[in-house]
Amino acid sequence: MEELRKRGNDFFQQGKLEDAIRCYDQCVRSAGPNDVASCAPAHSNSSLCHFKLNQVEKALEEADSGIRCLPSHARSHFRRAEALLRMGRCGEALKSIRDGSAIDSNMFQDISEQAKKQLRLEAQFKNASRTKIAVRIVDEKSGKGLFATSSMDGEQEILRESPLFFVQHSLNMEAVLACHGCMSFIGLLRQGEGKPSSRLNVPHNPFVSCKEDCDDVFCSDSCRSIHEGRHSLMCTSQKEMRNFMSLSNATTERFSLAATIIAAIVHEHRENGGKKSLNDVEHFVDYDWAKGTEYKSKEVMMGEREAFLESLSLLKSTRVYEPALDHLFTEEYYSHLIGAIERNSAVFEGIPDQKLYEKLHSKLKIELEDIPVAQGLGMFQLHSCMNHSCTPNAARRVYVSLRYAP
């Protein structure tokens, strides 16, 4: 019996997991009536093999078998908790962790922290619970990822996600008038001077203007009311914000998206004193953008850092600046926020208005496929959880499964 288990361990070390499972199964079958407790390590090892083969339900079965053989076998409790976490059953996993910790507390310290992270993710990514996917911890090295919670076929749409934060592309703003609050299409613009609302080609959708008479418009009074607080901070009726946006448009839109995010945090703080918007940002993977990367030349890095410092200085001169949240306006925070934008942002398009497109097609003789749509740069909560995989299993923005998920 012991020889079979050792042979299974050798196969495991060689990466021959299926051979290892066969040895562990033979080990269990060869056990006599008085050897039941000795089967727990074999079940536990078999559970690990199944787990690595992504056969999570079988891994759970083997872990349960190990516990039945020897209730005090800590490693079987560990394997059970590990499988339950992968399956998204955090409550049950925490119970296994408590049971196992009573036997060997040191063994369960890391997985206990992992379970707590998973619970925080479930609370944070509530939108995922209404889809066929879930956000779970992959492992300590890979971090969080998206998991299928039910079977799905390839090429199946599984999620449409709206951005948490977004900005319309500056060049797109020259051709398309879109709602500043929700990016819905309002109409096409003629080239020329004057306010965008005066350059609308007819027909167009109704809109309401900014109360401070900047160039931004909204699709309705209700949309303006919802976004008025944030917009007031970013309104280009203020000279300081126009200077900031001019620099952003000339260098990188990441600056304006970073300002939009900070404005949301500041507005939330001033209105509610809460951390909701800050929590929305903290889960994004980031890096110190201002320090550059090995792929950028010294000249490029110097130019980017100069623009970075100027944009931060200009942002501090706007209404967005909040002394009580001074840490948001430090070089370190601003740089990591822009790094998060570079790592996680995605180009997206507003939803086309087919009825208006038909009218434009008829009036202006423009082919439907040639009518531009509202385009921008956005930060998406769930997209950020699968954007860093070397072997992605879904396309971004509109999430479509690329292969069968059992």
C-alpha positions as CSV (number, residue, x, y, z in Angstrom):
1,M,0.0,0.0,0.0
2,E,2.7,2.4,0.9
3,E,4.7,1.5,-2.2
4,L,1.7,2.4,-4.4
5,R,1.4,5.8,-2.7
6,K,5.1,6.5,-3.2
7,R,4.9,5.4,-6.8
8,G,1.9,7.8,-7.2
9,N,4.0,10.6,-5.6
10,D,6.8,9.9,-8.1
11,F,4.4,10.2,-11.0
12,F,3.1,13.5,-9.6
13,Q,6.6,14.9,-9.4
14,Q,7.0,14.0,-13.1
15,G,3.8,15.7,-14.0
16,K,2.1,12.4,-14.9
17,L,-1.1,13.2,-13.0
18,E,-3.4,10.6,-14.5
19,D,-0.8,7.9,-13.7
20,A,-0.5,9.2,-10.2
21,I,-4.3,9.1,-9.8
22,R,-4.3,5.4,-10.8
23,C,-1.7,4.6,-8.3
24,Y,-3.6,6.4,-5.5
25,D,-6.8,4.5,-6.5
26,Q,-4.9,1.2,-6.4
27,C,-3.5,2.2,-3.0
28,V,-7.0,2.8,-1.6
29,R,-8.4,-0.4,-3.1
30,S,-5.6,-2.5,-1.6
31,A,-6.3,-1.3,1.9
32,G,-7.5,-3.8,4.4
33,P,-10.3,-3.2,7.1
34,N,-7.7,-1.9,9.5
35,D,-6.0,0.4,7.0
36,V,-8.9,2.9,6.4
37,A,-7.2,5.7,8.2
38,S,-4.0,5.2,6.2
39,C,-6.0,5.9,3.0
40,A,-6.5,9.6,3.8
41,P,-3.1,10.7,2.3
42,A,-3.9,8.8,-0.9
43,H,-7.3,10.5,-1.2
44,S,-5.7,13.9,-0.4
45,N,-3.0,13.4,-3.1
46,S,-5.6,12.2,-5.6
47,S,-7.6,15.3,-4.8
48,L,-4.7,17.5,-5.7
49,C,-4.1,15.7,-9.0
50,H,-7.8,16.2,-10.0
51,F,-7.6,19.8,-8.9
52,K,-4.6,20.4,-11.2
53,L,-6.4,18.7,-14.0
54,N,-9.3,21.2,-13.4
55,Q,-11.6,18.3,-12.4
56,V,-12.7,20.2,-9.4
57,E,-15.8,18.2,-8.5
58,K,-13.7,15.0,-8.4
59,A,-11.1,16.8,-6.3
60,L,-13.9,17.6,-3.8
61,E,-15.0,14.0,-3.8
62,E,-11.5,12.7,-3.0
63,A,-11.0,15.3,-0.3
64,D,-14.3,14.3,1.3
65,S,-13.2,10.6,1.1
66,G,-10.0,11.5,2.9
67,I,-11.9,13.2,5.7
68,R,-14.2,10.2,6.1
69,C,-11.2,8.0,6.4
70,L,-9.5,10.2,9.0
71,P,-11.4,13.2,10.3
72,S,-8.2,14.7,11.8
73,H,-6.3,14.6,8.5
74,A,-5.6,18.4,8.0
75,R,-4.5,18.0,4.4
76,S,-7.8,16.6,3.3
77,H,-9.6,19.5,4.9
78,F,-7.2,21.8,3.0
79,R,-7.9,20.1,-0.3
80,R,-11.7,20.3,0.4
81,A,-11.4,24.1,1.1
82,E,-9.3,24.5,-2.0
83,A,-11.8,22.8,-4.3
84,L,-14.8,24.7,-2.7
85,L,-13.0,28.0,-3.3
86,R,-12.5,27.2,-7.0
87,M,-16.2,26.3,-7.3
88,G,-17.1,29.6,-5.7
89,R,-18.6,28.1,-2.6
90,C,-16.9,30.4,-0.1
91,G,-19.2,29.8,2.9
92,E,-18.5,26.0,2.8
93,A,-14.8,26.7,2.1
94,L,-14.6,28.8,5.2
95,K,-16.1,26.1,7.3
96,S,-13.5,23.6,6.1
97,I,-10.8,26.2,6.8
98,R,-12.1,26.5,10.4
99,D,-12.3,22.7,10.8
100,G,-8.8,22.3,9.4
101,S,-7.3,25.2,11.4
102,A,-8.4,23.5,14.6
103,I,-6.1,20.7,13.6
104,D,-3.2,22.6,12.1
105,S,-3.6,26.4,12.1
106,N,-0.3,27.2,10.2
107,M,-1.4,25.1,7.2
108,F,-4.5,27.2,6.7
109,Q,-3.2,30.8,7.1
110,D,-2.7,31.5,3.4
111,I,-5.9,29.8,2.2
112,S,-7.9,31.7,4.9
113,E,-6.6,35.0,3.5
114,Q,-7.5,33.7,0.0
115,A,-11.1,32.9,1.1
116,K,-11.4,36.4,2.6
117,K,-10.3,37.9,-0.7
118,Q,-12.8,35.8,-2.5
119,L,-15.6,37.1,-0.3
120,R,-14.5,40.7,-0.9
121,L,-14.5,40.0,-4.7
122,E,-18.0,38.5,-4.6
123,A,-19.3,41.6,-2.8
124,Q,-17.4,43.9,-5.2
125,F,-18.4,42.2,-8.4
126,K,-22.1,41.8,-7.9
127,N,-22.8,42.2,-11.6
128,A,-21.1,38.9,-12.3
129,S,-23.6,37.0,-10.2
130,R,-26.3,37.9,-12.7
131,T,-24.3,36.3,-15.6
132,K,-22.8,32.9,-16.4
133,I,-19.4,34.0,-15.0
134,A,-17.9,34.6,-11.6
135,V,-14.8,36.5,-10.4
136,R,-12.6,34.2,-8.3
137,I,-9.0,34.0,-7.1
138,V,-7.0,31.8,-9.6
139,D,-3.9,31.6,-7.3
140,E,-1.5,33.9,-5.6
141,K,0.6,34.4,-8.7
142,S,-2.2,34.9,-11.2
143,G,-4.6,36.8,-8.9
144,K,-8.2,37.0,-9.9
145,G,-9.8,35.7,-13.0
146,L,-13.2,35.0,-14.7
147,F,-14.7,31.6,-14.3
148,A,-17.7,30.0,-16.0
149,T,-20.4,29.1,-13.5
150,S,-22.4,26.9,-16.0
151,S,-21.8,25.2,-19.4
152,M,-21.6,27.5,-22.4
153,D,-20.8,27.0,-26.1
154,G,-18.2,28.7,-28.1
155,E,-19.1,32.1,-29.7
156,Q,-21.9,32.5,-27.1
157,E,-22.4,36.0,-25.8
158,I,-22.2,35.9,-22.0
159,L,-22.1,39.5,-20.9
160,R,-22.5,43.1,-21.9
161,E,-20.8,45.5,-19.6
162,S,-21.0,49.3,-19.2
163,P,-17.8,51.2,-18.2
164,L,-17.4,52.4,-14.7
165,F,-15.6,55.4,-16.0
166,F,-15.1,56.7,-19.6
167,V,-14.1,59.6,-21.8
168,Q,-15.1,60.2,-25.4
169,H,-12.1,60.3,-27.8
170,S,-11.2,63.9,-28.6
171,L,-11.2,63.3,-32.4
172,N,-14.5,61.5,-32.2
173,M,-16.0,64.5,-30.5
174,E,-15.3,66.5,-33.7
175,A,-17.7,64.3,-35.6
176,V,-20.2,62.9,-33.1
177,L,-22.2,64.6,-30.4
178,A,-22.8,62.1,-27.5
179,C,-24.3,62.4,-24.1
180,H,-21.6,63.3,-21.6
181,G,-23.3,61.1,-19.0
182,C,-24.0,57.9,-20.8
183,M,-22.4,58.2,-24.2
184,S,-25.7,57.8,-26.1
185,F,-25.6,59.0,-29.7
186,I,-27.2,62.5,-30.2
187,G,-26.2,63.5,-33.7
188,L,-23.5,64.2,-36.3
189,L,-21.5,67.4,-36.3
190,R,-20.4,69.6,-39.2
191,Q,-16.8,70.8,-39.2
192,G,-16.4,74.4,-38.3
193,E,-16.2,76.8,-35.4
194,G,-18.9,77.4,-32.8
195,K,-20.4,75.3,-30.1
196,P,-21.0,71.6,-31.0
197,S,-24.8,72.1,-30.4
198,S,-24.8,74.7,-33.2
199,R,-23.0,72.4,-35.6
200,L,-25.5,69.6,-35.5
201,N,-26.6,68.1,-38.7
202,V,-30.3,67.4,-38.8
203,P,-32.0,65.1,-37.8
204,H,-30.7,64.5,-34.3
205,N,-32.0,63.4,-30.9
206,P,-33.1,65.9,-28.3
207,F,-30.6,67.0,-25.7
208,V,-30.0,69.4,-22.8
209,S,-26.9,71.6,-22.4
210,C,-24.6,71.9,-19.4
211,K,-25.9,74.4,-16.9
212,E,-22.6,76.2,-17.0
213,D,-22.8,76.5,-20.8
214,C,-19.7,74.4,-21.7
215,D,-19.7,72.3,-24.9
216,D,-20.9,69.1,-23.1
217,V,-24.6,68.0,-23.5
218,F,-26.8,65.4,-22.0
219,C,-29.5,63.2,-23.5
220,S,-32.1,64.2,-20.9
221,D,-32.7,66.3,-17.8
222,S,-32.6,63.1,-15.7
223,C,-29.2,62.0,-17.1
224,R,-27.8,65.5,-16.5
225,S,-29.1,65.4,-12.9
226,I,-27.5,62.0,-12.3
227,H,-24.1,63.1,-13.6
228,E,-24.2,66.9,-12.7
229,G,-22.1,66.6,-9.6
230,R,-19.1,64.9,-11.3
231,H,-19.5,67.0,-14.4
232,S,-19.4,70.3,-12.4
233,L,-15.9,69.3,-11.3
234,M,-14.7,68.5,-14.8
235,C,-16.7,71.3,-16.6
236,T,-14.6,73.1,-19.3
237,S,-16.4,76.4,-18.5
238,Q,-13.5,76.8,-16.1
239,K,-10.3,78.0,-17.7
240,E,-8.1,75.7,-15.6
241,M,-10.0,72.6,-16.8
242,R,-9.7,73.7,-20.5
243,N,-6.0,74.0,-20.0
244,F,-5.8,70.5,-18.5
245,M,-8.0,69.0,-21.3
246,S,-5.9,70.7,-24.0
247,L,-2.8,69.0,-22.6
248,S,-4.5,65.7,-22.4
249,N,-5.8,65.9,-26.0
250,A,-2.3,66.7,-27.2
251,T,-0.6,64.0,-25.3
252,T,-2.7,61.1,-23.9
253,E,-6.3,60.6,-23.1
254,R,-5.2,58.6,-20.1
255,F,-4.8,61.9,-18.2
256,S,-8.4,63.0,-18.8
257,L,-9.7,59.5,-17.8
258,A,-7.5,59.6,-14.7
259,A,-9.0,63.1,-13.9
260,T,-12.5,61.7,-14.5
261,I,-11.9,58.9,-12.0
262,I,-10.4,61.2,-9.4
263,A,-13.4,63.6,-9.9
264,A,-15.8,60.7,-9.2
265,I,-13.9,59.9,-5.9
266,V,-13.9,63.5,-4.9
267,H,-17.6,63.9,-5.6
268,E,-18.4,60.8,-3.7
269,H,-16.4,62.1,-0.8
270,R,-18.0,65.5,-0.8
271,E,-21.5,64.1,-1.1
272,N,-21.4,61.0,1.1
273,G,-18.0,60.8,2.7
274,G,-17.9,57.3,1.4
275,K,-15.4,55.1,-0.4
276,K,-17.5,53.5,-3.1
277,S,-15.7,55.1,-6.0
278,L,-12.4,54.5,-4.4
279,N,-13.3,50.8,-4.0
280,D,-14.2,50.7,-7.7
281,V,-10.7,51.7,-8.6
282,E,-8.6,49.7,-6.1
283,H,-9.1,46.3,-7.7
284,F,-7.5,47.3,-11.0
285,V,-4.0,46.0,-11.6
286,D,-1.6,48.9,-11.9
287,Y,2.1,49.9,-12.1
288,D,4.2,53.1,-11.7
289,W,3.5,54.6,-15.1
290,A,5.8,57.7,-14.7
291,K,8.8,55.5,-14.2
292,G,8.2,54.0,-17.7
293,T,9.1,50.5,-18.8
294,E,12.1,48.8,-20.4
295,Y,10.3,49.0,-23.8
296,K,10.4,52.9,-23.8
297,S,13.4,54.9,-24.9
298,K,14.9,57.4,-22.5
299,E,13.7,60.3,-24.7
300,V,10.1,59.0,-24.7
301,M,10.2,58.5,-20.9
302,M,11.5,62.0,-20.3
303,G,8.8,63.5,-22.6
304,E,6.1,61.5,-20.9
305,R,7.3,62.4,-17.4
306,E,7.3,66.1,-18.3
307,A,3.7,65.9,-19.6
308,F,2.8,63.8,-16.5
309,L,4.0,66.5,-14.1
310,E,2.4,69.3,-16.0
311,S,-1.0,67.5,-16.2
312,L,-0.9,66.8,-12.4
313,S,-0.1,70.5,-11.7
314,L,-2.9,71.6,-14.0
315,L,-5.3,69.2,-12.3
316,K,-4.5,70.6,-8.9
317,S,-5.6,74.0,-10.2
318,T,-9.1,72.8,-11.1
319,R,-12.3,72.3,-9.1
320,V,-11.4,68.6,-8.9
321,Y,-8.7,69.3,-6.2
322,E,-9.8,68.4,-2.7
323,P,-7.4,69.2,0.2
324,A,-8.9,66.5,2.3
325,L,-8.0,64.0,-0.3
326,D,-4.6,65.3,-1.0
327,H,-3.1,61.8,-1.4
328,L,-5.1,61.5,-4.7
329,F,-3.0,64.3,-6.1
330,T,0.5,62.9,-5.3
331,E,2.8,61.8,-8.0
332,E,2.7,58.3,-6.7
333,Y,-1.1,57.9,-6.7
334,Y,-1.5,59.7,-10.1
335,S,1.2,57.6,-11.7
336,H,-0.3,54.3,-10.5
337,L,-3.8,55.4,-11.5
338,I,-2.5,56.1,-15.1
339,G,-0.7,52.8,-15.0
340,A,-4.0,51.1,-14.1
341,I,-5.6,52.8,-17.0
342,E,-2.9,51.7,-19.4
343,R,-3.2,48.1,-18.2
344,N,-7.0,47.9,-18.0
345,S,-8.7,50.4,-20.2
346,A,-10.5,49.4,-23.4
347,V,-11.7,51.3,-26.4
348,F,-15.5,51.0,-26.7
349,E,-18.4,52.3,-28.8
350,G,-21.7,53.7,-27.7
351,I,-24.9,51.8,-28.6
352,P,-26.0,52.8,-32.1
353,D,-29.4,54.5,-32.4
354,Q,-30.8,52.6,-35.4
355,K,-33.9,54.8,-35.8
356,L,-31.8,57.9,-36.0
357,Y,-29.3,56.2,-38.3
358,E,-32.1,55.4,-40.7
359,K,-33.2,59.1,-40.7
360,L,-29.6,60.2,-41.3
361,H,-29.2,57.7,-44.1
362,S,-32.3,59.0,-45.8
363,K,-31.6,62.7,-45.2
364,L,-27.8,62.9,-45.8
365,K,-27.5,59.9,-48.2
366,I,-24.9,58.3,-46.0
367,E,-24.5,54.6,-46.0
368,L,-25.4,53.1,-42.6
369,E,-22.0,51.5,-42.1
370,D,-20.3,54.9,-42.8
371,I,-22.2,56.7,-40.0
372,P,-19.7,57.2,-37.2
373,V,-20.6,56.1,-33.7
374,A,-19.6,57.5,-30.3
375,Q,-16.2,56.1,-29.3
376,G,-14.2,56.4,-26.2
377,L,-11.8,55.0,-23.7
378,G,-13.3,53.2,-20.7
379,M,-12.5,51.2,-17.5
380,F,-14.6,48.1,-17.2
381,Q,-14.9,46.2,-13.9
382,L,-15.2,42.6,-15.2
383,H,-13.0,43.1,-18.3
384,S,-10.1,44.0,-16.0
385,C,-10.3,40.6,-14.4
386,M,-9.5,38.8,-17.6
387,N,-7.3,41.3,-19.4
388,H,-3.9,39.9,-18.3
389,S,-4.1,36.2,-19.1
390,C,-1.6,34.7,-21.5
391,T,-4.3,32.3,-22.6
392,P,-7.5,34.4,-22.7
393,N,-10.8,32.6,-23.0
394,A,-13.0,35.5,-23.9
395,A,-13.1,38.6,-26.1
396,R,-13.4,42.0,-24.5
397,R,-16.2,44.6,-24.3
398,V,-18.9,42.2,-25.5
399,Y,-17.8,39.0,-23.8
400,V,-18.1,36.0,-26.1
401,S,-16.9,32.5,-24.9
402,L,-14.2,31.2,-27.2
403,R,-14.3,27.5,-26.3
404,Y,-16.6,25.0,-24.6
405,A,-16.7,25.3,-20.8
406,P,-17.8,22.0,-19.2
